[in-house]
Amino acid sequence: MRLPVLATAAILGLGLFCGTTLARQLWLPTIDNPFCSITTYLLPELPEQAMSTIDANDRPVIVVSALTMAESQTYGRFLMAHECCHHTLGHVARYHTELGHLGPQPFFYIAPQLKGMELDADCCAVKMLKLKNEPETIEAARQMMAQFGAKPTGAYYPTGIERADNIAKCAAED
């Protein structure tokens, strides 16, 4: 892992764990998230494409990779909607109150739940995007997931094929 990534992660971690006020004082850039009113940070060199968490004051926070947004704003919009869904569906709260407190056991025990949460958040994001009449954003997400093919899209996450098929199925629903 490169030093700038570690430094960025340390600053982000400090900001999130000390509260969003400190994060703003550290000049972490934010981005307007049209899908929810959750503070959304745009961070360079974030190892993930996006993530949802809570800060030290139990306020929801979303972080999106600046690189991902620069490469495809359309796909970035899907990510923002997807992360909003993790909060609105209760996934983040559930992780922090239940799943994240399993102790040293491997994530093997919660892998099926993590896969289900990702698929649910994808479908929720598709519904949001349909309401905003953004079929190109839905298609960008489906194509991005399809690029993963049979590989998982993250640790204990569904494969790219599973997610692409799920996005297509949710898009076809009324």
WODAGI-V823606 format. One record per residue. N is the residue number from 1. RES is the residue in one small letter. SS is DSSP state (2 for helix, 1 for strand, 0 for the rest). NEAR is the number of other C-alpha atoms within 10 Angstrom. D_LAST is the distance of its C-alpha to the last C-alpha in Angstrom with 2 decimals. Layout:
# WODAGI-V823606
{{N/RES/SS/NEAR/D_LAST} {N/RES/SS/NEAR/D_LAST}}
This chain:
# WODAGI-V823606
{{1/m/0/6/44.02} {2/r/0/7/45.40} {3/l/2/8/47.18} {4/p/2/12/44.91} {5/v/2/14/41.89} {6/l/2/14/43.87} {7/a/2/12/45.08} {8/t/2/17/41.62} {9/a/2/17/40.28} {10/a/2/12/43.33} {11/i/2/15/42.83} {12/l/2/19/39.15} {13/g/2/14/40.07} {14/l/2/17/42.85} {15/g/2/21/40.71} {16/l/2/23/37.90} {17/f/2/16/40.35} {18/c/2/14/42.55} {19/g/0/18/39.81} {20/t/2/21/37.88} {21/t/2/13/40.95} {22/l/2/14/42.99} {23/a/2/20/40.22} {24/r/2/14/40.28} {25/q/2/9/44.08} {26/l/0/13/43.93} {27/w/0/10/42.03} {28/l/0/18/38.91} {29/p/0/14/36.73} {30/t/1/15/33.44} {31/i/0/15/30.45} {32/d/0/13/28.15} {33/n/0/16/24.83} {34/p/0/12/22.25} {35/f/0/18/19.75} {36/c/0/15/22.14} {37/s/0/11/25.73} {38/i/0/18/27.11} {39/t/1/15/30.17} {40/t/1/24/29.30} {41/y/1/23/32.29} {42/l/1/20/32.66} {43/l/1/23/35.19} {44/p/0/18/37.10} {45/e/0/19/37.57} {46/l/0/21/35.22} {47/p/0/16/35.25} {48/e/0/11/31.51} {49/q/0/16/28.75} {50/a/1/22/27.67} {51/m/1/21/28.15} {52/s/1/21/27.63} {53/t/1/20/30.47} {54/i/1/18/32.43} {55/d/0/20/35.74} {56/a/0/14/39.01} {57/n/0/12/38.10} {58/d/0/13/34.83} {59/r/0/13/32.80} {60/p/1/21/29.66} {61/v/1/22/30.24} {62/i/1/24/28.31} {63/v/1/24/30.27} {64/v/1/27/29.11} {65/s/1/20/31.38} {66/a/2/20/32.95} {67/l/2/17/33.42} {68/t/2/21/29.75} {69/m/2/20/28.95} {70/a/2/11/31.78} {71/e/2/10/30.65} {72/s/0/12/27.05} {73/q/2/15/25.88} {74/t/2/18/22.41} {75/y/2/22/22.22} {76/g/2/23/24.05} {77/r/2/23/21.31} {78/f/2/25/18.93} {79/l/2/26/21.77} {80/m/2/26/22.21} {81/a/2/23/18.60} {82/h/2/27/18.91} {83/e/2/31/22.25} {84/c/2/28/21.09} {85/c/2/25/18.60} {86/h/2/24/21.60} {87/h/2/21/23.28} {88/t/2/15/20.60} {89/l/0/15/19.70} {90/g/0/11/23.47} {91/h/2/22/24.16} {92/v/2/24/27.06} {93/a/2/18/28.66} {94/r/2/13/28.34} {95/y/2/14/29.96} {96/h/2/13/32.76} {97/t/2/11/33.46} {98/e/0/10/32.98} {99/l/2/17/32.35} {100/g/2/13/34.58} {101/h/2/10/37.53} {102/l/0/13/38.02} {103/g/0/8/41.23} {104/p/0/6/42.51} {105/q/0/9/40.45} {106/p/0/9/38.52} {107/f/2/16/34.79} {108/f/2/10/34.65} {109/y/2/11/34.08} {110/i/0/14/30.95} {111/a/2/15/29.54} {112/p/2/13/26.82} {113/q/2/16/25.72} {114/l/2/20/25.77} {115/k/2/20/23.64} {116/g/2/13/21.04} {117/m/2/20/21.17} {118/e/2/22/20.65} {119/l/2/22/17.58} {120/d/2/21/16.13} {121/a/2/23/17.17} {122/d/2/27/15.66} {123/c/2/23/12.14} {124/c/2/22/12.84} {125/a/2/29/14.19} {126/v/2/30/11.25} {127/k/2/20/9.19} {128/m/2/19/12.43} {129/l/2/21/12.84} {130/k/2/17/9.61} {131/l/2/10/10.90} {132/k/0/11/14.21} {133/n/0/11/13.19} {134/e/0/16/14.81} {135/p/2/14/13.57} {136/e/2/14/17.25} {137/t/2/22/17.36} {138/i/2/28/14.58} {139/e/2/19/16.50} {140/a/2/18/19.76} {141/a/2/24/18.78} {142/r/2/24/17.78} {143/q/2/18/21.08} {144/m/2/16/23.08} {145/m/2/23/22.06} {146/a/2/19/22.76} {147/q/2/13/26.24} {148/f/2/17/27.08} {149/g/0/15/26.74} {150/a/0/13/27.96} {151/k/0/15/29.44} {152/p/1/17/28.09} {153/t/0/21/26.62} {154/g/0/13/28.93} {155/a/0/10/31.19} {156/y/0/16/29.53} {157/y/0/20/26.10} {158/p/0/23/23.86} {159/t/1/19/24.90} {160/g/2/22/23.53} {161/i/2/20/22.15} {162/e/2/20/20.36} {163/r/2/28/18.81} {164/a/2/25/17.96} {165/d/2/16/16.27} {166/n/2/18/14.36} {167/i/2/26/13.25} {168/a/2/17/12.21} {169/k/2/12/10.32} {170/c/2/20/8.44} {171/a/2/19/7.93} {172/a/2/9/6.61} {173/e/0/9/3.80} {174/d/0/6/0.00}}
